[in-house]
Each structure stands twice: as structure tokens, then as C-alpha cells.
Amino acid sequence: MKEKGITYLFPAKIREILEKTGFNLEELYEIRLRVNAPMIVIYGGKEYFVAKDGRLTKNMQNVCMIEAEDLRETMEYVSNYSMYAFEEEIRKGFITIQGGHRVGIAGKTVLDGDKIKSLKYISYINLRLSHQIKGCATPILPYIMKKNNVCHTLIISPPMCGKTTLLRDLIRILAGDRRRMQVGLVDERSEVAGGQQGEPVLDVGVFCDVIDGCKKAQGIRRIIRSMAPEIIAVDEIGGREDMEALQEASHSGCRILATMHGRDFPDLQGRAGVKRWLSDSGIQRVVILQPFVSGKNIREILNEKGEAVK
């Protein structure tokens, strides 16, 4: 692997094996570690075990097996030897690291009543790599623009179909020097801009202002008051509070760019709260993504009625 910024997260045993693979990082999407199980990667859209000599294989013979100590060391490197500093993130089940990469974790939970207090005995780690693919949003621009105005746009897909990557590139284009639209990005998990100490690591355009690490609803209201954006961008909206804040943003004159988990338009229509929000917030375009096939993941672009946009 070429980038030191990924291999340093792992203990020496795993690091040495990964460095033998010769990965093209643009094709590497996940590294999964499970206690007493083989290391697994998703590379080029396919799932592989990793052999001790660095080969990718479908065969479980002579592969890199993960032990509890490997997971413990990995978490020390990920948290920079300060697990306490990441207590809130660990409680949520993931840590976002420099570059917008997400380290998902699972194991024995410690409950406080009906709420998760912490995670103990971390036994599963999934490193999901963030990818910046410049130009991937260019094909959808003609469909989400009307007379140089951005339509209120919602991007939906199942996990691992590129919602965040597409949103990031849309922001980069719209907030770039050519179009010069003022974008306010609410980046709760630091995954869109890959922020470190308040500064974006990834390219989100020179006319983009980022509020990093703030809950979505609070961040939306705050950035409207403080930065007067033309466009509000937010990744993976979920609860009612997020949707209400975006609805307020649209009523205040901001255009909306947002992503949400979902399969298709009927799936959205089948969720009572989402169906009403689509109407009340004035969503005009729904971009539906699918798993990548031959480098493409855009399935269809619909209007607010679920009709294909031509």
C-alpha cells in the first residue's frame, strides 16, 4: 500500500502484509478485522481474504488471521493512545479519522438503562475508506439545475454506493471558482470534508464554509445564521429533527443538498415522516444510486412525483 496514512493504523503484523499487496488505494474500499477470523478487504468491488504473502485470495488457506491483540493495538493507533478522548464516538460505534475515513467498531456493549454507555472488548473493526472522485457529479448537474439555480436535491442509496462521494463532488463543483455558490456544509461526522481541527482535508471548493463535528439539526440552524449560505449540504439525514431543520432552511431561501439511506422512490414514499417531508421541504430531485457497475452508480434521477427527469 502506498499511503502511510492507512498502514500506520495497524499493528506491525497487519501493516507488513498490507504493504505487500501493492493496493491501488482508489480501488480499496474496506478493511475488516474480526477476532479469530481472517482479515477481509473489499477491493475493486469484490471481497477477498488477504494471504500472509500479500496476495488477495478467495481461499482461506494461509491467510492473515486476526487476534484480540491485533484489534487492541489497532484501536490504540486509531485513537492515538487516547481511547477516553473518543468516548463519545466509540459509544456511537465509529471514529472518523483524517481524510474522512470511518473506523466502525463493534463488540460487547455496556448499558446505562436503555442507552449504550460504552463499548467493551472491541472484537470487530471495519475501516471504510473515503474516496474523492473529482468529476463524478458532473453527469447529474444538468438534471438538478434550473436556470442556474440548484434544485432541492436528495441523494439516496443503500450503504456503500457512493452517496457521500457524490455529495462531496457536487459541493466542490458548486462552491468552486467557476460557479461561486456559497455552500454551507454541516459535516457532523467529518466524512465529507475530512476535517481536521476545523480545516477541510478534502476539496469542497473555495466558496464552501464547513461546520464540523456538530449535530446536523443544530449545525444547519447555526450555519444559516452565521454564514448566510445559498446552499445547505448535509450527509445522511435521519431523524425528524434533521428533516425539520432542513425544511426551515428551504423556507428561509436556502437550496438543499442532502443524502439519506434508501432503496428507491417507493421506499421513501412508504415512510410516513419522509413522504410528508419530501413535500413540505420542496424536494425537486431525487437521485437514486446503486452499487457500482463498470465505474457507474447512478440508477435514476426523478422529480418530486417520482417521474424520470429528462
C-alpha positions in Angstrom: 0.0 0.0 0.0 1.4 3.4 -1.0 -0.1 5.7 1.6 1.5 5.7 5.0 -1.7 7.3 6.3 -3.6 4.0 6.2 -1.0 1.4 7.2 0.1 3.2 10.3 -3.3 2.4 11.8 -2.5 -1.3 12.1 0.0 -3.3 14.2 3.2 -4.5 12.6 1.9 -7.9 11.6 -1.0 -6.5 9.6 1.0 -3.5 8.3 3.6 -5.7 6.7 1.1 -7.8 5.0 -0.9 -4.8 3.6 2.3 -3.2 2.3 3.0 -6.4 0.3 -0.3 -6.2 -1.5 0.6 -3.2 -3.7 -3.0 -1.9 -3.4 -4.2 0.9 -5.6 -6.0 2.9 -2.9 -8.6 4.2 -5.3 -9.8 0.6 -5.6 -9.7 -0.2 -1.9 -13.0 0.4 0.0 -12.9 -1.7 3.2 -10.6 -3.5 5.5 -12.4 -5.7 8.0 -10.8 -7.2 11.1 -12.8 -9.8 13.2 -11.3 -11.6 16.2 -10.2 -15.1 15.4 -11.2 -14.7 11.8 -9.4 -13.9 8.5 -8.7 -10.3 7.5 -11.1 -9.3 4.6 -10.8 -6.5 2.2 -13.2 -5.1 -0.4 -11.1 -4.3 -3.4 -12.2 -3.4 -6.9 -15.8 -4.1 -5.8 -15.0 -7.7 -4.7 -14.4 -9.3 -1.4 -11.1 -11.1 -0.7 -9.1 -12.7 2.1 -5.5 -11.5 2.4 -2.8 -14.1 2.4 0.3 -13.8 4.6 2.4 -13.0 1.5 0.0 -10.2 0.5 -1.9 -12.0 -2.2 -5.7 -11.4 -2.5 -7.5 -14.7 -2.5 -10.9 -16.4 -2.2 -9.2 -19.4 -0.4 -8.9 -19.4 3.4 -5.6 -21.3 3.4 -2.6 -19.5 4.7 -4.4 -16.2 5.2 -3.9 -13.4 7.8 -5.8 -14.4 10.9 -6.8 -11.6 13.4 -6.2 -12.0 17.1 -7.6 -10.0 20.0 -4.2 -8.3 20.4 -4.3 -7.0 16.8 -7.7 -5.3 17.5 -6.4 -3.8 20.7 -3.3 -2.4 19.0 -5.4 -1.1 16.1 -7.7 0.8 18.4 -4.6 2.3 20.2 -3.3 3.6 16.9 -6.7 4.9 15.7 -7.3 6.8 18.9 -3.7 7.9 19.2 -3.4 6.1 22.5 -6.3 8.1 24.0 -9.5 6.0 23.9 -11.0 8.3 26.5 -10.8 11.2 24.1 -13.0 9.3 21.6 -15.5 8.0 24.2 -18.5 9.7 22.5 -17.5 8.4 19.1 -17.0 4.9 20.4 -20.4 5.0 22.0 -21.9 5.7 18.6 -19.9 2.9 17.0 -17.4 4.6 14.8 -14.5 7.0 14.8 -13.7 9.3 11.8 -10.0 9.8 11.1 -8.1 12.2 8.9 -9.2 12.1 5.3 -12.8 11.3 6.2 -12.2 7.5 6.6 -14.6 5.8 9.0 -13.5 3.2 11.5 -16.6 1.2 12.6 -16.3 -0.8 15.8 -18.5 -3.5 17.5 -18.2 -5.7 20.5 -19.6 -6.0 24.0 -21.8 -3.1 24.9 -22.1 -1.6 28.4 -25.6 -0.3 29.0 -26.8 2.5 31.2 -30.5 1.8 31.4 -31.6 1.5 27.8 -28.7 3.6 26.4 -25.3 2.5 25.3 -22.7 3.8 27.8 -19.6 2.4 26.1 -18.2 -0.5 24.1 -16.0 -3.1 25.9 -14.0 -5.9 24.4 -13.9 -4.5 20.9 -13.9 -7.5 18.6 -14.8 -6.1 15.2 -13.3 -3.3 13.3 -14.3 -2.1 9.8 -12.1 0.6 8.1 -14.2 2.2 5.4 -12.0 4.4 3.1 -13.3 7.7 1.9 -12.7 8.4 -1.8 -12.6 11.7 -3.6 -13.6 11.1 -7.2 -13.4 14.5 -8.9 -15.9 14.8 -11.7 -18.2 12.1 -10.6 -21.1 14.6 -10.1 -20.7 16.2 -13.5 -23.2 13.9 -15.2 -26.1 14.8 -12.9 -25.6 18.6 -12.9 -27.9 19.3 -15.9 -30.7 17.4 -14.1 -30.5 19.2 -10.8 -30.1 22.7 -12.2 -32.9 25.1 -13.4 -31.9 28.4 -14.9 -28.6 28.4 -13.0 -30.4 27.6 -9.7 -29.9 24.4 -7.8 -33.0 22.3 -7.3 -33.6 21.0 -3.8 -32.0 17.6 -4.2 -32.0 14.4 -2.2 -29.5 11.6 -2.9 -30.5 8.1 -1.7 -29.0 4.6 -1.8 -28.2 1.6 0.3 -24.8 1.7 2.1 -21.5 1.6 0.1 -23.0 3.1 -3.2 -21.2 6.4 -3.1 -23.7 8.9 -1.6 -21.0 10.8 0.3 -18.6 10.8 -2.6 -21.2 12.2 -4.9 -22.3 14.9 -2.4 -18.7 15.9 -1.9 -18.1 16.4 -5.6 -21.4 18.3 -6.0 -20.2 20.7 -3.3 -16.8 21.0 -4.9 -18.3 21.9 -8.3 -20.9 24.3 -7.0 -18.6 26.0 -4.5 -15.7 26.2 -6.9 -14.2 29.2 -8.6 -16.3 28.8 -11.7 -19.8 28.7 -10.2 -19.1 30.5 -6.9 -22.1 29.5 -5.0 -21.9 29.9 -1.2 -22.3 26.5 0.3 -22.8 25.7 4.0 -21.7 22.2 4.7 -22.8 20.6 8.0 -20.3 17.8 8.4 -21.3 16.0 11.6 -19.0 13.0 11.2 -16.1 14.8 9.4 -16.6 12.5 6.4 -17.5 14.9 3.6 -14.7 17.4 4.0 -12.5 15.1 6.1 -11.9 18.0 8.6 -9.0 18.1 11.0 -9.0 20.9 13.6 -11.7 22.7 11.6 -9.8 22.6 8.3 -11.0 20.5 5.3 -8.6 17.9 4.1 -10.6 17.1 1.0 -11.6 19.5 -1.7 -15.0 21.0 -1.1 -14.5 24.2 -3.1 -13.2 27.7 -2.1 -16.8 29.1 -1.5 -17.7 26.4 1.0 -18.0 27.0 4.7 -17.9 23.9 7.0 -19.3 23.4 10.4 -17.6 20.3 11.6 -18.5 17.8 14.3 -21.8 19.4 15.1 -25.1 17.5 15.2 -27.0 18.1 11.9 -30.1 20.0 13.1 -28.0 22.3 15.3 -25.4 22.8 12.6 -28.0 23.7 9.9 -29.6 26.4 12.0 -26.2 27.7 13.2 -24.6 28.0 9.7 -27.7 29.7 8.3 -27.4 32.4 11.0 -23.6 32.8 10.9 -22.6 32.3 7.2 -25.7 33.1 5.1 -25.3 30.2 2.6 -27.1 29.9 -0.7 -27.0 26.1 -0.4 -27.1 23.9 2.7 -25.4 20.5 2.3 -25.7 17.6 4.8 -24.9 13.9 4.6 -27.1 11.0 5.9 -30.0 12.8 7.4 -32.2 10.5 9.6 -34.4 11.7 12.3 -37.3 14.1 12.4 -35.2 16.9 13.9 -32.8 16.8 10.9 -35.7 16.9 8.4 -37.4 19.8 10.3 -34.1 21.8 10.3 -33.8 21.3 6.5 -37.4 22.3 6.0 -36.7 25.5 7.8 -33.6 26.0 5.6 -35.6 25.6 2.5 -38.3 28.1 3.8 -35.6 30.6 4.5 -34.4 30.5 0.9 -31.5 28.1 1.0 -31.3 25.3 -1.5 -30.9 21.8 -0.1 -28.4 19.1 -1.0 -28.8 16.1 1.3 -28.3 12.3 1.3 -30.3 9.6 3.0 -30.3 5.8 3.2 -33.0 4.3 1.0 -33.6 1.8 -1.8 -35.8 3.6 -4.2 -38.6 6.2 -4.5 -41.4 3.8 -3.3 -39.2 3.1 -0.2 -39.2 6.9 0.6 -43.0 7.1 -0.1 -43.6 4.2 2.3 -42.1 6.1 5.2 -44.8 8.4 6.6 -42.5 11.0 8.0 -40.2 11.1 5.0 -43.1 11.2 2.5 -44.5 14.3 4.2 -41.1 15.9 4.5 -40.4 15.5 0.8 -43.5 17.6 0.1 -43.0 20.2 2.9 -39.4 20.8 2.2 -39.9 21.2 -1.5 -37.6 18.5 -2.7 -37.5 18.7 -6.5 -35.0 16.0 -7.4 -34.3 12.5 -6.1 -31.0 11.0 -7.3 -31.0 7.2 -6.7 -27.7 5.3 -6.6 -26.9 1.7 -7.0 -23.7 -0.4 -6.4 -21.0 0.5 -8.9 -21.2 -1.3 -12.3 -18.3 -0.5 -14.7 -17.5 2.5 -12.6 -21.1 3.9 -12.7 -23.6 4.1 -9.9 -26.3 6.5 -10.9 -29.5 4.5 -11.3 -32.1 7.2 -12.0 -32.9 10.8 -11.4 -36.5 11.6 -10.5 -38.7 14.7 -9.9 -40.8 15.2 -6.8 -43.5 13.0 -8.3 -41.2 10.0 -8.9 -41.0 10.6 -12.6 -37.8 10.4 -14.5 -36.2 13.7 -15.3 -35.3 14.1 -19.0 
